[in-house]
């Protein structure tokens, strides 16, 4: 079929005039016929976002076996089947399956981000078909359809405006702008960003005021929100630092295990002539001993405990590895609106000829005061201030009210800020009853009302863009409260000064009416010879706690970058106020500059600035990739649909729980229950604590495997009887990893945790500085186990099962001793904090003693694991060796401390 222009998405509709757009779409202002619409629907498909294929549950479950260490474990289980050792097989297989179940339950989830975006599409639309207006399901819209929208409507598809009347649209979810965008039919520049395309309406945005008619230019996946969806589905999840570390460690360990197993087979056969079956069992025992099969469960459970801790601090974790990754974050890339700021417009400054008033308070909560030169003022005593507050409150349709303990707005954010200003000043707008209104429109950029004053006089009050009101003013209200000639240059300078601070500036003016009765209508001709009353500077203010959190992040070596769809001037001003910028840092980089930069150039750009403005979803995604290409670990925050692809690509995606869109929450790793940037800082601190404790746990569990493998290796090399069975090795690994190792997950944070730099991304799971300690601990525990085994055989007359049970007791109690060594990696454990500080330690030690007693004395466990009941010496001798291990390890730590202080 030949593709016509009507069947291609029209990408430059914003830059073409309305007639050209209609011609390109092979449409006209009279709408499509039903037959033509059906043909296009067959060609373009429904106005919905297609669902991508997802992995079935069985495949997601099997993915948790995709680990080289698990492969070795499963191979060992298969060999046990070949040897007919079914108990050993089921124990080994059970360990692998348990690890997979834990991972599947905690991490397995359906990909719902696309569903969240699909739910944002509207159900129906007002469409002109066959020359008549009617309601149709939005999914039936096609390019070329003529659609009508009005206040309260959700835009059903991307539209090029043909008519617009006072039309303003809330596009924060797409652009990040807190203030509704004014729309008009005139074309804009071809290179304009999403937020500057005033001639376009985008699917899923909300009409806040006015009416409009437009022609559909794109539907479904071709619409702007569809493009974001395609970006989201094309973004691959990155491996976290933890998964990369475990992956590298697993590969290195598997090579060592393979090499040592081959060596064992050669030596066992060549030097000692061991039978094949015995040699295979010994090799399996070595592999099982060397593999930290409890490591996946340890990591998962430790992270799950961290999830609970973080939930108490309003950070809801959706993906477990994100908990640990937070501890390695080097940069937080944050959206501005609603994340760093309150997303509630606030009047910060009022300027009159008498001075500049400072307004305190945030958002729509009317708590706050108004001050002049550091002192609070009374509205009744300040006529100049009262005049401005009166105009701004009366020429206003917003409603601010307290609902369930929270102050909420019905209406436009800017008017909500002005209404809140009046409430702070104690002004009651009902004392100025309205008799007529001239609504705001984008052509004139002001709104006016005719009102009756409390004294019974009639007056016209106006609020709007400063330049438009200055053009219509002849006088100004002087500092004394009397009219005087307008000083246009002075007011222009004030407007420039406020704008340079990132404030949105509105002016107020008035004119008395000489009519005897209240007018029931006013027009633009009534708005001449005005008296300019003053200016208001409005901003979406930074959260105070976010400013403190940014300072803490900087102290912790974490950079903060603002990436917003808002204007460059506003972004720069907010960045400087929050401490993201300093005076020596260049101004914000715009999306247009990012568009012109190559990927290589972008890597340089991101190193020299911390604020990016007028960005699109593609820009945010490129920025995150550029930071990652520079070796950084990125946390990306946001609340709009435009943030979702970047959140998914980031190492940690953080969504806002209250004001965030469903799509953003589903793409994120962490959701903030309170929408507070400070919670991110708390989450990073908690992540660092968990990171520290997780690595303590890993360093603790490895000597168990090291000692066990050494025991098996020595036995084969010297032709000795095996001191441990493979199932006994599994027992020790599992009971210590699910008890003792977890105790370290509850260790409190170190005092300097937020005063040190982030853990480098490339840091191995086990750093070189701790290798000597691991070697010493492994050798000590292995030597104690072998010695106990030999002593046990001598003292029990060669009873193999009892001697092996003594050896297992030594392994377990040696690990208990090493646990207390590990609570403090550098400092001595011979301190009061080792006894208290973490009560979980004693609880898990008690549990472990009970489990080990069951291993020794419960008959069914004796038959499964080849253990036997022992007497008092079967406990005292292992306990004595445990004390020796503790003392020697503390001596080794002391030697390291002395060496580091020289």
GIVENZI-V232185 format. One record per residue. N is the residue number from 0. RES is the residue in one letter. OMEGA is omega in whole degrees, 0 to 359 (none if undefined). NEAR is the number of other ideal C-beta (glycine too) atoms within 10 Angstrom. D_LAST is the distance of its C-alpha to the last C-alpha in Angstrom with 2 decimals. Layout:
BEGIN
{{N RES OMEGA NEAR D_LAST} {N RES OMEGA NEAR D_LAST}}
END
This chain:
BEGIN
{{0 X 178 5 81.74} {1 X 181 4 81.44} {2 X 178 8 78.69} {3 X 181 11 79.98} {4 X 180 11 78.09} {5 X 184 19 78.56} {6 X 176 17 76.47} {7 X 174 14 73.35} {8 X 183 17 70.81} {9 X 189 22 71.49} {10 X 184 11 68.07} {11 X 182 13 69.28} {12 X 181 26 71.72} {13 X 184 22 69.95} {14 X 180 17 70.80} {15 X 175 18 74.47} {16 X 188 13 77.36} {17 X 181 19 78.94} {18 X 180 11 81.91} {19 X 178 15 79.76} {20 X 179 24 77.67} {21 X 180 18 80.84} {22 X 181 13 82.21} {23 X 180 20 79.03} {24 X 184 25 79.18} {25 X 182 15 82.91} {26 X 174 22 83.57} {27 X 185 13 85.37} {28 X 179 13 85.25} {29 X 178 11 87.89} {30 X 180 21 85.50} {31 X 169 26 85.70} {32 X 179 12 88.41} {33 X 181 10 87.61} {34 X 180 9 88.41} {35 X 180 18 86.13} {36 X 179 21 83.30} {37 X 178 13 83.75} {38 X 180 15 83.51} {39 X 178 24 80.31} {40 X 177 17 78.87} {41 X 181 9 79.55} {42 X 185 14 77.81} {43 X 186 22 74.78} {44 X 183 15 74.36} {45 X 179 15 73.90} {46 X 178 29 71.85} {47 X 179 14 69.06} {48 X 184 24 65.60} {49 X 178 14 65.65} {50 X 178 11 63.44} {51 X 177 12 61.06} {52 X 178 7 61.02} {53 X 179 12 58.48} {54 X 176 13 57.15} {55 X 184 9 59.03} {56 X 182 11 57.34} {57 X 181 8 57.37} {58 X 178 9 55.53} {59 X 179 16 52.84} {60 X 181 17 52.46} {61 X 180 13 52.22} {62 X 180 15 49.54} {63 X 171 21 47.13} {64 X 185 15 47.56} {65 X 180 9 46.49} {66 X 187 20 43.10} {67 X 178 16 42.30} {68 X 177 23 40.81} {69 X 176 19 43.97} {70 X 180 14 46.02} {71 X 180 22 44.45} {72 X 179 22 45.07} {73 X 176 14 48.69} {74 X 177 13 49.16} {75 X 178 25 48.05} {76 X 179 21 50.61} {77 X 178 13 53.29} {78 X 177 18 52.65} {79 X 176 24 53.01} {80 X 180 14 56.42} {81 X 180 10 57.36} {82 X 180 14 56.55} {83 X 181 9 58.50} {84 X 190 20 55.57} {85 X 178 10 56.57} {86 X 178 13 54.48} {87 X 180 26 51.30} {88 X 184 19 52.64} {89 X 178 16 53.31} {90 X 181 21 49.94} {91 X 180 28 48.07} {92 X 179 17 50.43} {93 X 178 13 50.15} {94 X 181 22 46.38} {95 X 181 21 46.88} {96 X 179 14 49.75} {97 X 178 16 47.96} {98 X 180 24 45.06} {99 X 180 19 47.66} {100 X 179 14 49.59} {101 X 180 18 46.57} {102 X 181 21 45.66} {103 X 182 16 49.31} {104 X 186 12 49.91} {105 X 188 15 46.78} {106 X 185 16 46.71} {107 X 178 14 50.27} {108 X 175 11 52.36} {109 X 178 10 55.31} {110 X 187 17 54.71} {111 X 182 16 56.51} {112 X 181 25 55.43} {113 X 177 21 58.60} {114 X 178 14 60.74} {115 X 178 20 59.32} {116 X 180 25 60.45} {117 X 181 19 63.79} {118 X 180 13 64.44} {119 X 180 17 64.21} {120 X 184 22 67.37} {121 X 181 19 70.59} {122 X 181 10 73.44} {123 X 183 15 76.36} {124 X 174 25 77.39} {125 X 188 16 80.42} {126 X 176 24 81.81} {127 X 179 18 84.86} {128 X 179 18 86.65} {129 X 176 13 90.26} {130 X 181 8 90.68} {131 X 176 8 89.83} {132 X 178 13 86.76} {133 X 178 11 85.52} {134 X 178 10 82.49} {135 X 173 16 80.96} {136 X 183 14 77.89} {137 X 181 22 75.01} {138 X 180 19 74.34} {139 X 179 18 77.73} {140 X 178 29 76.89} {141 X 175 27 77.04} {142 X 182 29 76.44} {143 X 176 24 79.49} {144 X 175 29 80.13} {145 X 187 22 80.84} {146 X 178 25 78.85} {147 X 178 16 79.17} {148 X 178 27 76.38} {149 X 183 14 76.43} {150 X 182 13 74.24} {151 X 181 9 72.45} {152 X 169 20 72.86} {153 X 184 18 70.07} {154 X 188 27 70.47} {155 X 181 29 71.59} {156 X 174 31 70.73} {157 X 184 32 69.67} {158 X 167 30 72.55} {159 X 186 26 73.68} {160 X 172 24 75.41} {161 X 177 18 79.12} {162 X 178 13 79.75} {163 X 178 25 77.49} {164 X 180 15 78.41} {165 X 188 18 75.70} {166 X 175 28 73.44} {167 X 189 21 69.80} {168 X 176 24 67.51} {169 X 183 21 64.23} {170 X 185 28 61.92} {171 X 182 26 58.51} {172 X 180 25 57.83} {173 X 188 25 58.32} {174 X 183 26 57.16} {175 X 179 29 54.91} {176 X 182 22 57.20} {177 X 184 22 57.86} {178 X 177 21 61.25} {179 X 182 21 64.27} {180 X 175 24 65.27} {181 X 184 18 68.70} {182 X 180 26 70.77} {183 X 185 15 73.62} {184 X 184 17 75.76} {185 X 178 10 74.94} {186 X 178 22 72.83} {187 X 182 15 69.32} {188 X 182 10 67.33} {189 X 182 10 66.74} {190 X 181 12 62.97} {191 X 176 17 62.71} {192 X 183 19 60.07} {193 X 183 22 61.00} {194 X 182 23 60.69} {195 X 182 18 62.98} {196 X 186 23 65.79} {197 X 181 21 68.20} {198 X 184 25 71.11} {199 X 166 27 69.58} {200 X 185 29 69.16} {201 X 182 21 66.65} {202 X 177 27 67.07} {203 X 175 26 65.69} {204 X 188 27 65.35} {205 X 178 17 67.27} {206 X 182 21 70.11} {207 X 180 19 69.56} {208 X 174 22 72.70} {209 X 179 21 75.81} {210 X 178 15 77.53} {211 X 174 25 77.40} {212 X 181 21 78.98} {213 X 177 28 77.20} {214 X 180 28 77.59} {215 X 178 30 75.22} {216 X 181 27 73.18} {217 X 180 26 70.77} {218 X 173 29 70.58} {219 X 184 23 68.29} {220 X 179 18 65.54} {221 X 179 21 66.73} {222 X 182 26 66.23} {223 X 179 24 63.06} {224 X 175 27 61.86} {225 X 177 25 62.76} {226 X 177 18 60.60} {227 X 178 26 57.65} {228 X 180 26 58.47} {229 X 175 16 58.51} {230 X 183 20 55.11} {231 X 182 27 53.83} {232 X 180 18 55.31} {233 X 182 12 53.95} {234 X 178 20 50.34} {235 X 173 7 48.28} {236 X 178 15 45.67} {237 X 168 18 42.20} {238 X 178 14 39.90} {239 X 176 22 37.14} {240 X 181 24 33.43} {241 X 181 23 33.54} {242 X 177 14 36.61} {243 X 180 15 35.20} {244 X 180 21 31.99} {245 X 178 21 34.10} {246 X 178 14 36.50} {247 X 181 13 33.91} {248 X 180 18 32.35} {249 X 180 21 35.87} {250 X 179 12 36.85} {251 X 181 14 33.77} {252 X 180 20 34.20} {253 X 177 18 37.94} {254 X 179 11 37.46} {255 X 180 12 35.17} {256 X 180 22 37.72} {257 X 181 12 40.60} {258 X 181 10 39.04} {259 X 178 18 38.13} {260 X 177 19 41.60} {261 X 179 11 43.31} {262 X 179 14 41.30} {263 X 181 22 42.29} {264 X 181 18 45.94} {265 X 182 10 46.02} {266 X 181 17 44.40} {267 X 182 22 46.37} {268 X 186 13 49.64} {269 X 186 9 49.18} {270 X 188 12 47.54} {271 X 177 14 48.83} {272 X 182 9 51.96} {273 X 176 19 51.20} {274 X 185 10 54.13} {275 X 181 11 53.87} {276 X 180 12 54.07} {277 X 181 13 51.36} {278 X 178 18 49.14} {279 X 179 18 49.67} {280 X 179 20 48.86} {281 X 179 21 45.65} {282 X 176 22 44.70} {283 X 179 25 45.54} {284 X 179 29 43.50} {285 X 181 28 40.49} {286 X 179 26 41.01} {287 X 180 31 41.50} {288 X 185 26 38.40} {289 X 183 24 36.21} {290 X 174 27 37.61} {291 X 185 23 36.06} {292 X 176 25 39.57} {293 X 184 24 38.54} {294 X 178 25 36.19} {295 X 178 23 38.99} {296 X 179 21 40.24} {297 X 181 24 36.76} {298 X 183 24 36.15} {299 X 183 19 39.68} {300 X 178 20 39.72} {301 X 178 23 36.31} {302 X 179 22 37.55} {303 X 175 16 40.88} {304 X 176 17 39.23} {305 X 178 25 37.46} {306 X 179 20 40.91} {307 X 180 9 42.18} {308 X 183 16 39.34} {309 X 178 23 39.89} {310 X 178 12 43.66} {311 X 179 9 43.17} {312 X 173 15 41.66} {313 X 176 17 44.66} {314 X 183 27 43.13} {315 X 185 16 45.35} {316 X 180 25 43.77} {317 X 180 17 46.26} {318 X 188 19 44.00} {319 X 183 23 41.25} {320 X 180 22 38.64} {321 X 180 27 38.73} {322 X 181 29 36.83} {323 X 182 26 33.70} {324 X 178 27 34.32} {325 X 180 32 34.16} {326 X 180 25 30.46} {327 X 183 25 30.05} {328 X 176 28 32.49} {329 X 181 20 31.55} {330 X 174 24 34.91} {331 X 176 26 37.83} {332 X 188 27 41.18} {333 X 167 24 43.64} {334 X 181 30 47.36} {335 X 190 27 48.51} {336 X 177 24 51.68} {337 X 181 24 51.24} {338 X 173 30 47.51} {339 X 180 27 45.92} {340 X 185 26 49.25} {341 X 187 23 51.73} {342 X 175 22 54.52} {343 X 184 20 56.85} {344 X 186 25 58.23} {345 X 173 24 57.93} {346 X 181 29 59.59} {347 X 186 22 56.90} {348 X 170 19 59.02} {349 X 182 26 62.68} {350 X 171 21 63.97} {351 X 178 26 67.28} {352 X 180 19 68.72} {353 X 180 17 67.65} {354 X 181 15 63.94} {355 X 181 16 61.17} {356 X 177 25 60.74} {357 X 181 16 57.50} {358 X 181 21 57.96} {359 X 181 13 55.39} {360 X 183 19 54.99} {361 X 172 18 54.28} {362 X 186 24 56.62} {363 X 174 23 60.00} {364 X 185 17 59.12} {365 X 175 17 61.30} {366 X 181 12 58.84} {367 X 183 18 57.87} {368 X 176 13 59.28} {369 X 184 22 60.54} {370 X 177 13 59.47} {371 X 181 17 60.37} {372 X 173 9 58.07} {373 X 181 6 55.88} {374 X 177 7 58.75} {375 X 183 10 60.42} {376 X 177 17 64.03} {377 X 183 11 67.20} {378 X 183 16 69.17} {379 X 183 10 72.45} {380 X 183 8 71.46} {381 X 182 21 70.28} {382 X 180 15 73.23} {383 X 179 22 71.36} {384 X 181 24 68.73} {385 X 180 18 71.47} {386 X 180 20 73.34} {387 X 180 31 70.41} {388 X 180 29 69.50} {389 X 182 24 73.17} {390 X 183 29 73.56} {391 X 181 30 70.36} {392 X 185 24 71.17} {393 X 178 25 74.86} {394 X 195 28 74.74} {395 X 179 25 72.67} {396 X 183 16 73.33} {397 X 175 18 69.99} {398 X 177 12 69.71} {399 X 184 22 66.54} {400 X 178 10 66.64} {401 X 181 11 64.46} {402 X 179 8 64.54} {403 X 176 5 62.79} {404 X 180 5 60.50} {405 X 178 11 59.55} {406 X 185 17 61.18} {407 X 183 13 62.71} {408 X 166 19 64.64} {409 X 185 11 67.91} {410 X 183 15 68.49} {411 X 183 20 66.55} {412 X 181 24 63.00} {413 X 178 21 63.92} {414 X 176 23 66.91} {415 X 178 24 64.83} {416 X 181 30 62.49} {417 X 176 27 65.53} {418 X 179 24 67.14} {419 X 176 28 63.96} {420 X 178 27 64.00} {421 X 179 23 67.50} {422 X 176 20 66.45} {423 X 181 19 63.61} {424 X 181 26 66.20} {425 X 182 12 68.66} {426 X 179 20 71.26} {427 X 183 10 73.89} {428 X 180 18 75.22} {429 X 177 8 78.26} {430 X 177 12 79.71} {431 X 182 20 80.29} {432 X 182 14 82.46} {433 X 177 17 82.55} {434 X 180 17 85.94} {435 X 181 17 84.98} {436 X 171 15 82.01} {437 X 188 20 81.19} {438 X 174 14 78.41} {439 X 169 23 75.39} {440 X 188 18 75.78} {441 X 180 16 73.49} {442 X 183 11 76.07} {443 X 175 17 76.34} {444 X 171 15 72.91} {445 X 176 22 74.13} {446 X 181 19 75.75} {447 X 175 29 78.43} {448 X 171 23 80.36} {449 X 186 22 83.42} {450 X 175 26 83.03} {451 X 182 18 84.93} {452 X 177 15 83.17} {453 X 179 9 83.44} {454 X 179 5 86.03} {455 X 177 7 88.12} {456 X 179 11 87.44} {457 X 186 18 86.80} {458 X 172 17 83.78} {459 X 178 22 82.05} {460 X 185 26 78.25} {461 X 169 27 76.12} {462 X 180 27 72.48} {463 X 181 20 71.04} {464 X 184 17 69.38} {465 X 183 25 69.15} {466 X 180 13 70.83} {467 X 180 17 73.80} {468 X 177 24 74.36} {469 X 178 18 73.98} {470 X 184 11 76.65} {471 X 182 19 79.00} {472 X 174 24 78.25} {473 X 184 13 80.19} {474 X 174 17 78.83} {475 X 178 22 75.63} {476 X 184 23 75.06} {477 X 179 16 74.21} {478 X 180 12 71.80} {479 X 180 10 74.85} {480 X 179 14 75.98} {481 X 178 9 78.96} {482 X 176 13 79.42} {483 X 182 13 78.86} {484 X 183 9 78.92} {485 X 174 16 76.11} {486 X 187 13 73.26} {487 X 182 13 72.28} {488 X 181 8 69.60} {489 X 181 11 67.78} {490 X 177 22 67.74} {491 X 179 13 66.61} {492 X 179 11 63.65} {493 X 178 21 62.78} {494 X 179 20 63.03} {495 X 181 11 60.74} {496 X 179 16 58.16} {497 X 180 23 58.13} {498 X 180 16 58.08} {499 X 177 11 55.04} {500 X 180 18 53.17} {501 X 181 22 54.00} {502 X 170 21 56.82} {503 X 188 21 60.12} {504 X 173 20 62.83} {505 X 180 26 66.24} {506 X 177 28 69.01} {507 X 180 30 71.68} {508 X 180 31 75.22} {509 X 173 25 78.56} {510 X 177 20 82.25} {511 X 177 11 84.96} {512 X 183 18 88.02} {513 X 183 7 91.46} {514 X 180 9 93.09} {515 X 180 6 94.86} {516 X 181 9 93.81} {517 X 179 15 90.53} {518 X 178 15 90.28} {519 X 177 8 89.94} {520 X 174 10 88.52} {521 X 176 18 86.58} {522 X 185 9 85.92} {523 X 179 11 83.97} {524 X 178 6 86.79} {525 X 187 18 86.13} {526 X 174 21 82.60} {527 X 181 11 83.45} {528 X 183 11 83.13} {529 X 172 25 80.15} {530 X 180 20 78.17} {531 X 185 27 74.46} {532 X 182 28 72.66} {533 X 183 26 68.96} {534 X 172 23 66.05} {535 X 174 28 63.60} {536 X 187 23 60.14} {537 X 181 24 59.19} {538 X 166 23 55.94} {539 X 196 26 54.38} {540 X 174 21 51.62} {541 X 172 21 47.92} {542 X 179 21 46.81} {543 X 181 12 44.82} {544 X 177 14 42.49} {545 X 177 23 41.95} {546 X 179 16 40.80} {547 X 181 15 38.16} {548 X 179 23 37.18} {549 X 178 26 36.77} {550 X 178 14 34.44} {551 X 178 16 32.31} {552 X 179 23 32.36} {553 X 179 13 31.19} {554 X 180 11 28.27} {555 X 180 19 27.43} {556 X 180 13 27.58} {557 X 178 21 31.08} {558 X 178 17 33.83} {559 X 181 26 37.37} {560 X 177 21 40.40} {561 X 176 27 44.03} {562 X 189 28 46.64} {563 X 174 31 50.11} {564 X 183 29 53.76} {565 X 183 26 54.46} {566 X 185 18 55.28} {567 X 181 20 52.68} {568 X 179 16 53.29} {569 X 181 25 52.86} {570 X 180 28 49.72} {571 X 181 22 48.15} {572 X 180 21 49.06} {573 X 179 27 47.72} {574 X 180 29 44.44} {575 X 181 17 43.92} {576 X 184 16 44.89} {577 X 180 25 42.47} {578 X 175 16 39.49} {579 X 175 26 39.57} {580 X 160 21 40.63} {581 X 187 9 39.66} {582 X 182 5 41.97} {583 X 182 5 40.34} {584 X 181 15 40.89} {585 X 183 11 44.14} {586 X 183 16 46.93} {587 X 174 27 47.60} {588 X 183 25 48.48} {589 X 178 18 51.82} {590 X 179 24 53.06} {591 X 178 16 55.34} {592 X 177 18 52.41} {593 X 181 24 50.65} {594 X 183 14 53.92} {595 X 185 10 54.05} {596 X 172 16 50.48} {597 X 179 8 49.72} {598 X 180 10 46.98} {599 X 178 9 44.76} {600 X 180 13 45.52} {601 X 178 21 44.86} {602 X 176 16 41.29} {603 X 181 12 40.81} {604 X 185 15 42.78} {605 X 179 25 40.73} {606 X 186 11 37.56} {607 X 177 9 39.14} {608 X 184 18 41.02} {609 X 182 20 40.70} {610 X 180 25 44.41} {611 X 186 26 47.29} {612 X 180 30 50.89} {613 X 183 26 54.27} {614 X 175 32 52.66} {615 X 176 22 54.56} {616 X 179 25 53.37} {617 X 179 17 52.94} {618 X 180 25 50.76} {619 X 179 30 48.49} {620 X 178 25 48.20} {621 X 180 20 47.42} {622 X 179 24 44.75} {623 X 179 29 42.97} {624 X 179 19 43.19} {625 X 178 22 41.89} {626 X 180 24 38.78} {627 X 177 18 38.23} {628 X 177 13 38.81} {629 X 175 15 35.93} {630 X 182 10 33.64} {631 X 174 21 33.77} {632 X 194 24 34.42} {633 X 165 25 37.41} {634 X 181 29 39.00} {635 X 180 31 42.55} {636 X 177 30 44.59} {637 X 180 31 48.32} {638 X 183 29 51.62} {639 X 176 27 54.35} {640 X 182 28 55.85} {641 X 180 32 54.52} {642 X 190 35 50.95} {643 X 181 35 51.53} {644 X 180 29 50.89} {645 X 178 31 47.60} {646 X 181 33 46.53} {647 X 181 26 47.26} {648 X 185 25 45.38} {649 X 177 34 42.23} {650 X 174 27 39.34} {651 X 175 30 40.23} {652 X 184 30 43.68} {653 X 181 31 44.19} {654 X 176 30 47.81} {655 X 185 27 49.38} {656 X 184 20 51.20} {657 X 185 14 53.83} {658 X 180 16 54.90} {659 X 176 30 53.64} {660 X 181 26 56.27} {661 X 180 18 56.65} {662 X 181 31 55.81} {663 X 180 33 52.47} {664 X 183 23 51.55} {665 X 178 24 52.44} {666 X 188 32 50.39} {667 X 172 31 47.28} {668 X 183 25 44.46} {669 X 177 28 44.09} {670 X 179 21 46.81} {671 X 183 27 46.15} {672 X 183 14 48.63} {673 X 178 14 48.54} {674 X 188 21 48.37} {675 X 179 21 45.46} {676 X 180 29 42.66} {677 X 178 20 40.44} {678 X 177 23 40.87} {679 X 178 27 39.20} {680 X 177 23 36.08} {681 X 180 19 36.26} {682 X 177 25 36.80} {683 X 178 27 33.73} {684 X 178 20 31.66} {685 X 177 23 33.33} {686 X 178 27 32.81} {687 X 178 23 29.06} {688 X 179 21 29.08} {689 X 178 24 31.25} {690 X 179 23 29.13} {691 X 184 18 26.01} {692 X 178 25 28.10} {693 X 179 23 29.86} {694 X 172 22 26.76} {695 X 181 21 25.61} {696 X 179 25 29.08} {697 X 179 23 28.96} {698 X 179 20 25.66} {699 X 187 25 27.30} {700 X 186 23 30.60} {701 X 178 21 29.46} {702 X 174 27 28.41} {703 X 179 27 32.01} {704 X 179 25 33.41} {705 X 181 20 30.92} {706 X 181 28 31.81} {707 X 181 30 35.52} {708 X 177 23 35.67} {709 X 179 22 33.85} {710 X 180 27 36.44} {711 X 182 27 39.31} {712 X 180 21 37.85} {713 X 180 15 37.37} {714 X 180 21 40.86} {715 X 182 26 42.44} {716 X 183 14 40.59} {717 X 175 11 41.65} {718 X 182 12 45.01} {719 X 173 15 44.37} {720 X 183 12 46.20} {721 X 180 20 44.56} {722 X 184 29 42.58} {723 X 171 25 42.88} {724 X 182 21 45.68} {725 X 180 26 44.96} {726 X 176 21 46.42} {727 X 177 26 44.18} {728 X 177 28 41.17} {729 X 179 25 42.54} {730 X 181 24 43.03} {731 X 181 27 39.43} {732 X 186 23 38.20} {733 X 185 18 40.59} {734 X 178 20 40.31} {735 X 183 27 36.54} {736 X 181 25 36.33} {737 X 176 18 39.03} {738 X 186 24 37.77} {739 X 184 25 34.13} {740 X 183 29 32.88} {741 X 179 22 34.91} {742 X 181 26 33.35} {743 X 178 26 30.19} {744 X 182 22 32.45} {745 X 179 17 33.04} {746 X 179 20 29.48} {747 X 181 11 29.36} {748 X 174 14 27.57} {749 X 183 14 24.02} {750 X 184 7 24.13} {751 X 191 8 22.63} {752 X 179 18 24.85} {753 X 175 19 26.85} {754 X 179 11 24.11} {755 X 183 12 22.34} {756 X 178 9 23.88} {757 X 175 23 26.17} {758 X 183 19 25.16} {759 X 183 13 25.86} {760 X 184 17 29.32} {761 X 182 11 28.42} {762 X 180 13 25.62} {763 X 180 12 26.60} {764 X 177 21 27.58} {765 X 182 16 24.66} {766 X 186 12 21.57} {767 X 184 7 19.76} {768 X 182 11 16.51} {769 X 180 16 18.74} {770 X 177 11 20.75} {771 X 180 11 18.86} {772 X 178 19 19.35} {773 X 180 16 22.97} {774 X 180 13 23.54} {775 X 181 17 22.32} {776 X 180 28 24.47} {777 X 181 21 27.39} {778 X 180 14 27.39} {779 X 183 22 27.13} {780 X 178 28 29.96} {781 X 180 24 32.03} {782 X 179 19 31.76} {783 X 180 24 32.73} {784 X 179 28 35.62} {785 X 180 21 36.93} {786 X 180 16 36.68} {787 X 179 27 38.52} {788 X 179 25 41.14} {789 X 180 16 41.80} {790 X 180 18 41.96} {791 X 180 27 44.24} {792 X 180 19 46.64} {793 X 186 10 46.84} {794 X 182 16 47.42} {795 X 177 19 49.93} {796 X 176 8 51.93} {797 X 178 11 50.77} {798 X 188 15 51.35} {799 X 182 17 49.53} {800 X 180 17 49.68} {801 X 180 21 48.28} {802 X 178 25 45.46} {803 X 177 25 44.53} {804 X 174 29 44.68} {805 X 182 29 42.24} {806 X 178 28 39.92} {807 X 177 30 40.25} {808 X 179 28 39.53} {809 X 177 32 36.31} {810 X 184 29 35.26} {811 X 182 23 36.08} {812 X 174 26 34.50} {813 X 176 31 31.36} {814 X 177 27 31.14} {815 X 179 22 31.67} {816 X 181 25 28.72} {817 X 176 26 26.53} {818 X 180 24 27.87} {819 X 172 20 26.24} {820 X 189 23 22.90} {821 X 181 24 23.43} {822 X 178 20 24.32} {823 X 188 18 20.69} {824 X 182 18 18.76} {825 X 184 9 15.25} {826 X 180 13 16.08} {827 X 176 12 17.68} {828 X 176 19 21.40} {829 X 183 13 22.20} {830 X 183 12 23.30} {831 X 182 7 26.69} {832 X 179 12 26.43} {833 X 179 16 26.44} {834 X 178 11 29.87} {835 X 176 10 31.27} {836 X 180 13 30.51} {837 X 183 18 32.08} {838 X 180 10 35.36} {839 X 180 15 36.04} {840 X 182 22 33.56} {841 X 179 12 35.83} {842 X 182 14 38.91} {843 X 175 22 37.93} {844 X 177 17 36.84} {845 X 178 11 40.31} {846 X 181 16 41.96} {847 X 179 21 40.15} {848 X 179 15 41.29} {849 X 179 11 44.83} {850 X 181 19 44.75} {851 X 176 25 43.43} {852 X 176 12 46.11} {853 X 177 14 48.67} {854 X 184 21 47.37} {855 X 193 21 47.94} {856 X 180 14 51.19} {857 X 186 15 53.13} {858 X 183 9 55.68} {859 X 176 8 55.83} {860 X 175 15 52.06} {861 X 182 17 52.41} {862 X 180 10 54.95} {863 X 191 17 52.98} {864 X 178 25 49.60} {865 X 179 20 50.69} {866 X 181 26 49.11} {867 X 178 18 50.71} {868 X 182 13 50.78} {869 X 178 22 48.49} {870 X 186 10 48.49} {871 X 181 7 45.94} {872 X 176 13 43.91} {873 X 175 22 43.56} {874 X 185 18 41.36} {875 X 181 11 39.78} {876 X 174 21 38.33} {877 X 179 27 36.72} {878 X 179 15 35.42} {879 X 177 14 33.85} {880 X 179 24 32.10} {881 X 178 23 30.88} {882 X 178 12 29.28} {883 X 179 15 27.53} {884 X 180 26 26.26} {885 X 183 20 24.89} {886 X 181 13 23.10} {887 X 180 15 21.59} {888 X 177 22 20.40} {889 X 177 17 18.77} {890 X 179 10 16.97} {891 X 178 16 15.84} {892 X 179 20 14.63} {893 X 178 13 12.69} {894 X 178 10 11.01} {895 X 179 15 10.19} {896 X 179 12 8.87} {897 X 180 9 6.49} {898 X 181 8 5.51} {899 X 181 9 5.61} {900 X 180 6 3.81} {901 X none 4 0.00}}
END
